[in-house]
Amino acid sequence: MSSMKTALPMSLLALAISIGGAAARELRPEAINTASIASIGAEKPAPADPDPAIVRLQVLLDRAGASPGVIDGLSGENVNKAVAGFEAMNDLPVDGRLDPEVVSRLEGNAPIVESYVVSADDAKGLVDRIPEDYGEKAKMQSLGYTSVAEKLSERFHMGIDLVNALNPASQFAPGDTVWVVTPGPPRQGKVKRIEANKKTGQVLAFAGDGSLLAVYPATIGSEDNPAPSGKHKVKGVARMPVYRYDPKRNFKQGKNDKVLTIPKGPNGPVGTVWIDLTEPTYGIHGTPEPKLIDKVGSHGCVRLTNWDAEELAGMVKPGVLVDFVSRSSATPK
């Protein structure tokens, strides 16, 4: 199960990231399109603002099927795990290092940042805010996006701060032209086996021939609510699911002690898709807080970004094996 969020209006969000000199600096598209990922060094300190080279690296990894999670231009474990996943997918030594061989295989000539015209549909289905309390959520018609910027951030796999850094003056009104990164299309294929590695915080999807189709950063349970162990199977897939909150069966949220039906939407507790497992009450699902993937624990389930969960859901069918493991190596077995 996912953590909750209360969304800020865009005006307040813009103010929040500009206070005290800690603002995300404006980022020009050409800085990303001309950046060199070979310049990224392991000893380089993590930047406070989106780094053009890391944005480029994250997009290239996303296109290759090794998801970095949220594309935010910030270095960290999810980027390193994505590099390791790319190495495993390409039969390279798996060390998570951006060596010349990895760089040469990742790089391409396609632009990383392109323009996008906000449509009228982009402004539809929005909600004013997402309450934290489940009882308040249950009263809503849907748990949609709170702004056009948030909707676009998920469509293009971006962090909201990166969206704002690329478009500091935009109101994201229909007809506006904005800058977005261009991740790859959803991976295609038939997943035969899923491995959920609790130690590394990764989900690996394998084809029938044993090849690695995709790798995702994941939140897999927590100390208080551990994920299951051993082998289970996919039972089915539900897209845009409603969420049934049962404090006696699952966990207790706030003062809510009754069964509640939480409406569907990308900001719902399980995001935009639920991959049901044969282990009762457990599943692989999306999240309303993509930036927190593998940063905070879950209530026992496997949590991915909405776009990664949707991609995986498109490649699985009932009966697919889901193997929960716990080992330090990211190398697939």
ZINOR-V556898 format. One line per field, one symbol per residue. ss: DSSP state (a for helix, b for strand, c for the rest). psi: psi as a letter, one per 30 degrees, with the letter a starting at -180 (. if undefined). A space follows every 50 residues. Layout:
ss=???
psi=???
This chain:
ss=cccccccccaaaaaaaccaaacccccccaaaaacccaaaccccccccccc caaaaaaaaaaaaacbccccbcccccaaaaaaaaaaaaacccccccccca aaaaaaccccccbbbbbcccaaaccccccccccaaaaacccccccccaaa aaaaaccbcaaaaaaaccccccccccbbbbbcccccccccbbbbbbbccc cbbbbbbccccbbbbbbcbbcccccccccbbbbbbbbbbcccbbbccccc cccccccccbbbccccccccccbbbbbcccccbbbccccaaacccccccc cbbccaaaaaaaacccccccbbbbbcccccccc
psi=llllljkkleeeeeeeggkgggkjlkkkefeefgljfffjlffkkklflk keeeeeeeeeeeffgikgbkjfgklaeeeeeeeeeeeefghlkjfgkile eeeefeklfkkekllkkkleffglglleljlekeeeefflelialfleee eeeeeghlkeeeeeefifgkfhlkfkklklljlllkklljkekkkjjfef hkkkkklfgfljelkkkkkjaleeillllakalkelkkkhklkjkjffed lkkbgjglkkjklllfglegbfkjjklfjkfklklalfiefgkgelllhf ljklleeeeeeeefgllkfkkjjkljlfkfkk.
